[in-house]
Amino acid sequence: MRLCLLFATLVLAATVSAPAPAASPSYIAAAISDAARPDSDRAQDEHRKPADVMVFTGIKPGDTVVDLMPGSGYYTRILSKIVGPSGKVYALQPEEMDKIAPKGLQSLKSFAGTAAYPNVVVLVQPVTTLAIPAKVDMIWTSQNYHDLHDPFMGKPDMTRLDRALFDALKPGGVLVVLDHAAAPGSGTSRTDDLHRIDPAAVKAEVTGAGFVFAGESDVLRNPADNHTLGIRDASLRGQTDRFILSFRKP
């Protein structure tokens, strides 16, 4: 009986002490329910959890944001609606990435500057000379930071590149990196074959450029992923162990 009572007490304590998930501001909820979002994007929401992710970033209406390596624009559309008419989103695609995945840029250009997304501006630049036209509040990159270490990108000097991102931010601005986790201690060794990167390697690179580590979210972590499979493996696609790290410019 005592063991039963002890177990019940522990369960109750755990339940009471568990932190409640942060509520989504109305502007984030509205951005995700945006009628202009394509069905192919909505189909990914279950695994990408955009509301929880965006709450973590601290993004708000009126912000100027860079969506770095935006793919086909899944987050570009959401960011556009969150920052609203007084904000702006620069969808920045490195030329090197466009050469191997041109459909992403085609998708971006199909909606950037339209009536639905008038505040989106597409930029295409060499990765070694990224130049953002204005100081921004946030630089966001999702599931592609690891690509910066791969041969097709020319393996740019990451200290210099991260410093360019640092310089593009306003004081107090943030760089938020979401990516597929590699095994602890693997550094950048699995970026090309498994398309994963060790979160510790990202922290070291980014803080080495002057950023201050500001926090992380485990909303996309998956302990069942043992980090041995590529991110496109059918058994794991869409459910990889993903980390989200936030870095602040002092």
N, C-alpha and C positions, 0 to 999 in steps of 0.2 A: 504493500500500500504506500509506504513511504517513497519507494522508487517511483511509483506512478505519480504521486503528488509532486515529487521533485521534477520529473519529466514535464509535467503540465506547467509547472512554474517557469521552467526554462523556456518552453515553447512560447508562453505568454510574454515573457521578458523579451525574447527575440522579436516577437511580433510588434510589441510596443516600441522597441528601440530602433526598428528598421526605418531608415529615412524614407519619407514619401517622395516620389519623383516630382521634380519641379514642374509646375503648371506651365503650359505654353501660353505666352501672351497672345492676344487676339490677332495681332498682325502676323504671327508665325502660322497660326492655325489657318488664317485666311489665305496665306501664300500657298500652303499645301493643298488646300481645297480649290485653288484657282482652276476655273473651268478651262483655261487655255492649255493646261498641262496635258501632254499626250498620254494616252492609255499605257504606252510602253514605259513611261516614267512612273505612273501610278502603280503599275504592277511590281515595281521594285521597292515601294515604300515599306512593305512588311519587314524586309530584311535590312533596309538602310535607315529606318527610323528617323526620318528627317526632322520631325518636331523635336525630339530629344536632343538630336545633334545640334540643331540651330539654337536651342535654349542654352546649351553649353557655351557656344561661341560668344554670346552676349550681343549679337548683331541687333540693330534697331533701325527704325525708320530714319531716313536722312543720312545714313552712313554712305561713305564711298568705299567700295570693296573691289578687290581683285580676285577673280576666280582663276587661279593659276593651273594650267593644264586641265581645262574644264570638260574634256571628253565631248560628248554630244550635247552637253548643257543641262544635265539633270539638276544640278545645284544652281546653275546660272539662272534658270527660270525662278526658282524659289528665292534666291537672293534678290533678284530684281523686284519681286513683289514685296518682300520684306522692307527693303530700303525705300521703296515707293518713289513718287514723282520728285521728291526733293533729294533723292540719293542717286547713286550711279554705280554700275557694275562694269568693270573692265574684264572681259573674257580674254585672257592672255594665253595664247597658244604658241609654244615654241615652234619655229620652223622645222626643227628636226622631228618633232612628233607628227606634224602635219604630213611629212613625207611618207611615214609608215602607216598613218591612220587618217587619211584625208576625209573620211566620212564624218568625223567629228567636227571639223571646221565647216564642212558643208551644212551640217545641222545647225551650228551656231549662227551662220550667216542667214539661214532661212527664217530666223525669228528675231535676231538682234535689230533693234531700231524700228520694229513694227509697232502698230498701235497697241498690241498686247504687252510688248516689252520695249518701250521707247527709251529706257535708261540704260540699255545694254550696248556697249561699244566693244567690238571685236578688235583685238590687237594680235598681230603675227610678227614675231621677232626672233632673231637668233638667241639661243639660250645663254650665250656668253655675253650678250649686250642687252639684256632686258632693261627697258626704260619705260617706267610708268609715268604718264603725263602729269599727274598731280599727286600730292600727298594724300594718302588714304588711311582709313580707320582700321581696315582689316584686310589681310591677305589670307585667302582660304585655298587649300589644295587638298583634294580628295582622291586617295587611292593611286596617286601618281608620283609622289615624292621619290619613291624608290627608283623610278625610271631615270631620274637625273644621274644615276650612277652607271647606267648601261652604255654599251658601246655605241648604240645608234645615236645617243645624245652627245657623243664625243667626250664623255666623262669630264664635265666642266669642273673648274676649281670650286668646290663647294663652299669654302670660306668666302671667296669673292662673291659667289652667287647669293649666299645667305646675307652677306653684307649689303648687296644691292637691294634685297628685300627689306632689310633693316632701314636703309636710307629712304626707301619709298614710303615708309609709314610715318604718320604723325607721332609726336611724343605720346606715349600711352597706348599707341595702336598695338594690334596683336596679329601674330602669324599663327594660324591654326592648321595643324597637319593631321590628316586622317589617312591611315594606310594599313596595309596588311602586315601583321606581325610575323617576323621570323623568329627562330629559336633564340633564346637568350645567349649572348656571347658570339652570335654568328656575324655581327656587324653588318656589312654591306655585301657579304659574299653570296647571298641568295637572291639578289635583286634581278638578275638576268634570267635565271632558270625557273625559280619559283615565284618571282614577282613579289617578293617579301623583303622587309627590312627590319632589323632589330630596333625597337624603340629607343634603346640606349644609344645607338649610333646616331639617331636623329637628334636626340637631346644634346649629345656632344657637339655635333656639327653646328646646330643652331645657336646654342649658348656660346660657342666659340666665336660667333660673329657679333656678339654683343647683346643678344637677347637674354632676358631673364625668364626662366621657366615659371609659368603662371598656374599650371594645373593640368589635370588630365581627366578624361571621362572613360568609364568602363561600360558605357551603354551598348557598345558593339563588340565587347570581348566575348570570346567563346572558348571556354576551357576544354571543350571536346576536340578542338582542333590541335593536333600535335605538331603542327608546323612542318610536316614532312612532304606535304602534297602541294602542287602548284595551285594557284588561286582559281584556275579554270577547270580543275578536276570536277567531274560531274557529281561526285559524292559530297562536294564541299562548296560548290559555286553559290555565291550569295550569302554564305554562312561562315566565312573565314573569321579567324580571330583578328579583330581590327582595333587599333588603338587610336585615340584622339588626344593630341597634345597641344597645349596653348602656350605661346611664348609672347612676352610683352616687351615693347621697346621702352626703356626707362624715360 
